[in-house]
């Protein structure tokens, strides 16, 4: 057995022992030792192997799997720009706290010094975005390496998941030729290559770190702000203690008698917030979407209690009062009249939005998001893209406590969203849906490519407004910038999404009417794309009309 084969076999075996059950592999030559070892492990039923030809998409596929399972997933590639293409997903995993194990193959030092092909400097390639980096020593024909290889895998796993702040880790592994198995037996190596008995890890580590630190709410008039993974726990705590709870995903995953589905609208009504300013905000997770949320957290009269297992906490005004990993019992009973007023305003705002949208011609992004959320089957998974979709779901989705949501909001990019959705849907038990924009879809169209592998049950809804519709809602979309808007912000592309899907062999439907859209959303096996074409020229005016309707409704509520 040659050294590269021995090292790769041990690394893969120790990954399995560390509960890594999903590995995404990109084909290449320098990572061939790992490819052979992963193929053998998958053939023995020890792990699920996913093979992708696009490194950027592969890394996001692994991220989707890890985010949905809550367990570390690994992604493997050859050297050079292949490793660089992992970087966007590594950045997302860092900011979102997703446990991702990145294994990059490399040339040995003597080839790097000689200017060999496919050589870049991969030492600490991802900078501070990883929790842990190590470059393994080149495998050699000598004893004493099995323990070292296994120990480093355990270190990487612990840094990705076992410590209190999950995230990506990077092992750079230089391989010398020969890179393929030579037929030698394990018994011919210089030492036994087995791991611990009974399939145990080489180094036993706890799944979690120290006991969590708690934040302690102490206000009678408080508000819970829930983001992504903390939505359900926040709903339960809020209902138990009588605090209104709003979410960055609107009403998705939000339930209980204290759920405020119109929270994003209410926080934008200055008159309402002036009269209903919370003493404390219990913020669970990291809010990234709405400026009205940032304004609330920046208010010097509001105490912010932050629950986030991360050392990099959001603090728009740098005024966070407490930071912890979980929330404790409040020290004061909630004011029941406070909750009642929030619920009355929520009822009025929700009715105003629904009535206003029903009067709007089909389709609009907001109406589409509301129809999609209503049509989702129980326990469905919804992956929401950045830009307009994440806002539309929060503003028009309504209350659905039985829906699971994933968003790539670590750095809020559109990179790899199709691949993320494919990964999350692969490990979700039940049907999955994704709501994304046309630019997000085009940016990661390669995510549709699965090769010979079974496709997940995933319906991808693409809101095609032929360009950057999100900018119409921002300062760039103001009338005074109309001359430059289309050229540098709107960026119409005119792409034929149906032809693109046909090239990948993915069923594609254009839903031109509301009835067609509802029919296209019925659960069905396999992968499919549902396209809805939207005129973005009305985005800005529609949002203005809805804000006005909500303001009037809240002003007239009891």
Buried (B, 14 or more C-beta within 10 A) or exposed (E): BBBBBBBBBBBBBBBBBBEBBBBBBBBBBBBBBBBBBBBBBBEEEBBBBBBBEBBBBBBBBBBBBBBBBEBBBBBBBBBBEBBBBBBBBBBBBBBBBBBBBBBBBBBBEEBBEEEBEBBBEBEBBBEEBBBBBBBBBBBEEEEEBBBBBBBBBBBBBBBBBBBBBBBBBBBBBBBBEEBBBEEEEEEEBBEEBEBEEEEEBBBEBEEBBEEBBBBEBBBBBBBBBBBBBBBBBBBBBBBEBBBBBBBBBBBBBBBBEBBBBBBBBBBBBEEBBEEBBBBBBBBBBBBBBBEBBBBBBBBEEBBBBBBBBBEEBBBBEEEBEBBBBBBEEBEEEBBEEBBEBBBEBBBBBBBBBEEBBEEBEBBBBBBBBBBBBEBBEEEBBBBBBBBBBBBBBBBBBBBBBEBBBBBBBBBBBBBBBBBBBBBBBBBBEEBBBBBBBBBBBBBBBBBBBBEEBEBBBBBBBBBBBBBBBBBBBEEBBEEEEEEEBEEEBBEEEEBEBBEBBEEBEBBBBBBEEBEBBBEBBEBEEEBBBBBBBBEBEBBBEBBEBBBEBBBEBBEEBE
